[in-house]
Amino acid sequence: MTCILALDLASVTGWACGEPGGTPSHGSVRFASLGSSHEAIFAAALKWMSTMCKERQPGLVVWEAPLSTSFKRGKTTMNTTTLLYGLPAVIGAVAYLHGIYDIRKADTRDVRLHFLGQNPKRAKAKMLVMQQCRLYGWDVADDNEADALAIWSYMGAILTADMFRRRA
């Protein structure tokens, strides 16, 4: 089975890494201090991802696909949009340069349905995902880390199901 690196990409990025069925390593990272330029954030994300690829050697990288800005019309700034679309570009490019070609996006709805059995609104979902992580014995510091673990669990279930389908 392959090692999955799951990411909840944002100004504070949650991450989870491990093989399906195992116990994932996890945490969250702020790439740069509040008020930093996009270039500073992207440069730090590039360095961080390069280190993750070297140290953890994932075979698959997955992140929660950002919602189209039309879903949050009037609530999302250009600054936020640049970050939410720039981080996946940087992370994907670094993974690719490290020979990781299995790069996927996970739909928020699908992740929540897998992990929670429901798709509640954002604020409630954040709380429920953290609760579910703790039920699994994963001590999470914030909702970013919890979301990354939910993505990791979701992708692990997909890989495991695919493996059983191929054997059948």
Summary of the structure (lengths in Angstrom):
residues: 168
radius of gyration: 15.6
end to end distance: 17.1
largest distance: 52.8
contacts: 516
relative contact order: 0.21
helix: 54%
strand: 17%
